[in-house]
């Protein structure tokens, strides 16, 4: 295999990992954010947590794998992004830790205050992670102040890490973060509609109807801004009808919700997330991090990649183990496909 083919192949594989992460962890984060609002009693909240209890940690593996694959296949991309986004990624890690601890410890004590505290930690951790991911990807689509040395450049009057972090908090980046939060909330509500029974199911349907309006408005605004600012033209590939199809999917979700086509509503939000991420990677290629200071300073799949030998070895390993991991995770979802009730005997968390 040629060197250029391997570079493009690993760009595609990393894109697939991020797409899978947003699809799976999207409803996961959405469920976490909805927990203290949708569940009125401890039993109801336990049922909500049980809907993702068997899969939430497996979903996070996609993030770890995407980060690890980026480090191995594109070390310059990894170094620039993780050093420049240091504070943001630290806060993302805090959010994920809060979630993980809360899932494991909320039922260690029967005191209502104890459990309520951990329920809110799940919601806050989920919100923080979704907001930061959306803000980060919006900034990657917009472009960043990357210098000739492949480092992000902060305003001279601010410490570098703080200055770079503040540059991420621009209106477009924040809109991307809020849109991601809204879409994940809708995705999570639609997932719960499929997983819950009784009054919880009815409440989840009501939440999904309200969330669809907010998610659609924010998503359309983000799409219009991206088009008007021509961020979609930062790469060499025109994303074509992919972003338009993503918009159609988010709008169709409302139709499916109102027609009580619950499975199709979930599929619509899932396709919206998948197509949105696909649009991001299409419109940035071959760039992996676009420099707003000088296009020649941008990191691309060609100047940020590992050696041909490294990519070859990684390809062989991926060919062997990726199908195994996918089969195992698919089997997990199949085994825990049934709806969740508020029967204490069936609740674990």
N, C-alpha and C positions, 0 to 999 in steps of 0.2 A: 504494500500500500504506500502511495506517495505521501510525503510529509504534509502537503497542503490538504490532501483528503483527510488525513488524521486530525489536523487542526479543525477543519470544518465539522468532522464527525463528533469531536468532543464538545464543540460549541453546541451542536444539536442535542447531544446527550445531557449536557448541563441544563439546556433549555427545558428538556423533558422532565428533569428532576424538579426544577422550579415550578413547572406547570403542575406536576403531580402534587407537589407540596401545597400549592395554593388551593387546588381542588379539594384535597383531603383535609388539610389543616384549616381550610376556610370554614367549613361547617363546624369543625372542632372549636375554633375560636368563637364562632357565632353562638354555639351552644353555651360556651363559658360565659360570654357577655350577657346572655339572656337569663342565666341561672337565677340571680336574686330577684328578677322582675317577673319571670314566668312562674316560678315555684313559690307558692304561698305558704306551704308547710314543709316541715323537714322531710316527710315522706315523699312529697312531690319533688323536692329538690334532689333527693336521693335517686328518684326515678330518672330525672333529667341527666344527672351525672352518669347513671348506668347506661344511658344511650350511647355514650362515647367511652365508657370505662374500659372496654376491651380493645380499643383502637387508638386512643389519643397518643400514647407513647410511641406506637408504631408509626403514626403519622408524622411525628417529629423527626423520625429517622431520615425522612426525605430531605429535611433541612440540613442535617448533619452530613448526609451523603453529598448534597449539592455543594456545601462548603468544602468538604474533603476533596471532591472531584475538581473544584476550581483551584484549590491549592496545588494539586498534583499536575493538572493539565495546563493551567494558566497561572503560574506563580506570580507573575507581575500584576495580573489582574487582582489576584487575592491580596497581594501586599498593598497595592494602592487603595483598594476598597476597604480592607479591614483596618488599615492605619488611618485613613481619612474619615471613615465612619466609626471611629473607635468608641466615642461616647454613645452614639446611637445604638451600636451593637451591644455595648455594655448594658444599656437599658433594656434592649431586646432580651438579653440573657436573664436579666432580673425578672422580666415578665414571665419568661418560660419557667424559671425556678419557682416563682410564686405559684404558678399553676401546678407544677409537679408536686410540690410540697403539700399544697392544699388538697389535691386529689387523694393523696396517701394518708393525710393526717386528720381530715375533717371528722371522720367517724371514730377516732380514737377516744373521744370523750362525748358523752351524751348531753352535756350542758348546751342549751340553745345558744348562748353567747359564743361559745367555742366554735360551734358549727357555722353560725352566721358570719363570724369573722373570716373563716376559711372560704365560705361561699363568695364573699366579697373579694377576697384575694384572687379567687379564680376569675371573677369578672374583670377585675382591674388588670391582672396579668394578661388576660386574653385581649382586652382593649389596647393595652400598651403595645403588645406584639403586633397586632393588626395595623395600628396607626403607624408604627415605625416602619414596617415592611412596605406599606403603601407609599409613605413619604420617600423612602429610599429608592424604590423603583421609579417613582415619578421624577426624581432628581437624575437618575441614570438615563431616563428618556430625554430629559431636558438638556443634560450636559452639565459638566462640573469644571471648576477652575483648576485644571491639571497642568502642571508645568512641564518643562522639557525633561526633568529628572523623574517623571512619572509619579510625583507627589502632588497632593491637593494643596493649593495655595490659599492661605487665609489672609484677611485684611491685616496689614502690617501693625495696626494698633491693637490687635488682639492676640492672645496666646493661640498657637496653631490649632490644637485640637478643638478648643472652644470656638475659634473663628470659623473653622470648617463646619462644625456642627450648626452654628448659627446660619451659615449660608444655605444649609439644607432646609431651614425653616422659612422658605420663601412661599408666597401665595400658591404657586402651582404645586409645590411639594406638599403643602398642607392639604390642598384640595385632593391630591392623590391619596393622602393618608385617610382623610375623612370618607372618601368614596370607598376605599377598601374596607373600612370599618362598616359602612352601611351595607355593602354587598355581602360581606361575611355574615352580618347579622341576619340578612334575608336568607342566605344559604343555610345558616344554622336553624332558622325557624322552619324552613321547608324540610330540613332533615328531621327535625323533631315531629313535624306533622306525620311523617312516615313511621316514626318509631314509638310514639306515645298513644295511649288509649284514654277514653273517657273525657273528663273535663279538661285534662291537660292537653289533649289533642285539639279540643275546641279552642282553647286559649291560644295554642300555637298557631292555629289558622288565623285567628284575629290579629295576632302579632305580625304574621307574614303579610297580611293585607296592608297594614300600616307601614311596615318597613319597605314594602315594594315601592311606595310613592317616594320616600326619601332616597332610596338607592337609585331609582331611575332618574330623578332630578339631578343628583350629584354626578351620576355617571355620564349623562348627556352633557352637562356643563364641562366636565373634564374632557370629553371627546371633542367638543367644539373648540375649547382652548388649545388642545393638542393639534387640531387641524389648522386653526387660524395662525398659530405660532409656527406652523410647519415643522414641529418636532418629529412628525412622521417621516420627514424626508432627510433625517440625519444620517441614514445609512444608504446602502446601494440597492436595497430591495424595496419596491413599493408594496406595502402590505395588502393592497387591492381591496377585495370585499371582506377580508377577515375582520377588521374593526367594525364595518357596517353590520356584519352578521352578529357580532357581539352585542351591538346596540339593539338589534332586533330581538335577540334572546332575552335581554333584560326586560324589554317591553312586553314580550310574549308571556313572561312569568306572571304578570298581573292577570292576563286572560285565563291562564291555566288555574291560578288560585281561585278566581271567581267562579270558574266552571267545575271546581272541586276535582280537578285532574291533578291529584297530588304528586304522583310520580313524575308527570311531565313538568310540573312546576320546579321540582328539584333538578331535573335534567336540564331545564332552561338556565337556571342560575349556574349550574355546573359548567355548561357550555359557554356561558358568558365569561366565567373566570378563566377557563381554558383558552378561549379565543383572545381574551385580553392579554394574557401572558404571551401567547403566540404572536400577537401584534407587536408587543414590546421587542421580542427577539428578532422579528422580521425587520422592523423599522430601524434597528440599531446596527444590524450586521453590515460589514464585518467588524464594526466597533464593539468593544465590550465596555469601554468607558470613554465617552466623548469629551474632548477638551473644548471648553468655550473660549479659552485664551488663544489657541492656535490649533486648527484641525490636524496639523501634522504631529502634534503632541498627544493625540488620542491613542488609547490602547486598543489594539485590534487582535483578532485571533492569530495574526501572523507575528506580531512583535511581542506578544505577551505569553506565548505558549512555551511548554517544555520541549525537550529534544524529541526527535523522531523515535528514538529507542524507548524513551519513557512512555510516549503515547501508544506505541505498539504493545508494550507489556500491559499497559492499562486496558487496552482494547481486548486482549486475550482474557484477562481476569474478569472484565465486565461481561464478556460473552458467556462465561461459565456461571457466574454467580448472580447476575441480575435476574435471569429467568427464575432461579430458585427463590429469590427474595419476593418477586412479584407473585409467584404461585403461593407462597406461604401467606402473604398478606391477603391475597384474594380468598384463600381458604378461611382465614380469620373472619373476614366480613361475612362469608357464607355461613359459618357456624353461629354467628351472633346476629343473624338477620331478623329474628323475631321481634315483635313489638314489646315494649316495656310497660308493665303495669305497676300500680302502687301497692301491690301485695308485698308485705314485709318479707315474706319467705323467699322472694325472688330477688331482693335487693342486696347488693354486696357493699357498695361504697357507703 
